[in-house]
Amino acid sequence: MMEKRNENEKVTSHLAVVMMAGLIMVGVPISSVLIMLLYSFFRNIEKSIEPAINLTSNV
């Protein structure tokens, strides 16, 4: 009975390690893609705002 419980603990800890590794492997690329998207999004906003600023400064 005790051996069975110990076996289950090993399996659950192994699953936890695999899940953590999976989360890291999935999360890192997704977060880097999100950061790249946000960066390009803000660059586009900056580019669209710049002409407006130039127009107001010329007046």
N, C-alpha and C positions, 0 to 999 in steps of 0.2 A: 504493500500500500504506500509506504513512504517512498519507495523507488519510483513508483508511478508519478507521484506528485513532483519529485525532483526532475523527472523526465519532462513533465509539462512545463516546469519553470524554464528548463533549458530551451524548449521549443519557443516559448513566449519571448524570452530574451533574444533568441536568434531572430525571431520575426520582427522584434522591435529594431534590432540593428539593421535588418534588411529594409524595413520601412523607412528608417532614418536615411539610409544610403539612397534609397529610391527618391525620397523627398528632396534630398540635396541635389541628386542628379537631374531631377525634373525642375526643381525650383531655380537653380542657378541659371540655366539657359533662358527660362521664361523671364526671370527678373532682368537679365541683361538685355533681352529683347525689349522689354517694357521700358527700360532706361533709354535704350536707343530711340524708341518711338517717341518718348517724352522729349528727348533732346531735339530730335528733328522737328517735332511739333512746335517747341518753343522757338527754334531757329526760324521756322516759317512765320510765326507770329511776329518775331522781331523784324523780319524782312518786310512784312506787310505794314508794320507800324512806322518803319523808317521813312518811307515816302510821305506819310501823313505829317510826321514831325518836320521834315524838310519843307513841306508846303506851308505849314504854319509859321516857320521861322522866316520864310521868304516874304511873307505878307508884311 
